[in-house]
Amino acid sequence: MGKSTGKGDSARIQSAAAKNPDSKTARDGFDRRAQSAADKNAHRQSRTHR
């Protein structure tokens, strides 16, 4: 299984998209999907580490 997207990963992706709004990453919404995945993974981790 692959590595889960974390908050740091999401921040790097969003930063890259903001620096180059014409990039494929920015145009196809990957930055928003990465943020959503990071939020879901953080929530999932908080539920399993109670």
Secondary structure by P-SEA (a helix, b strand, c coil): ccccccaaaaaaaaaaaaacccccccccaaaaaaaaaaaaaaaaaaaaac
